[in-house]
Amino acid sequence: RHENVRKTWDVSTEFPSEMVVQAYLNPQVDRSEEPFEWSEPDVQRLQEFCEKRLDWSHEFTLTQLDPAIKALSTRTFQTR
């Protein structure tokens, strides 16, 4: 089915981006020794981000975020 697809690929001469290659080879890593702590997401700011930066409608944003928000509210915590 897909044998001919490879023949029509158009790869840019800038691929892969040198910036992407350097980010892969030299990742910026947080070397903090402080223990990591999870916190609840700021749902309002997340909605605003999706609507403004991703150009999602309010309704679409809710359909995408609601399942994740509901899952967060019902999760159980594992202790160590």
Residue pairs with C-beta under 8 A, 6 or more apart in sequence:
40 72
41 72
43 65
43 69
46 65
47 58
47 61
47 62
47 65
50 56
50 61
50 64
50 65
51 57
51 58
51 61
56 64
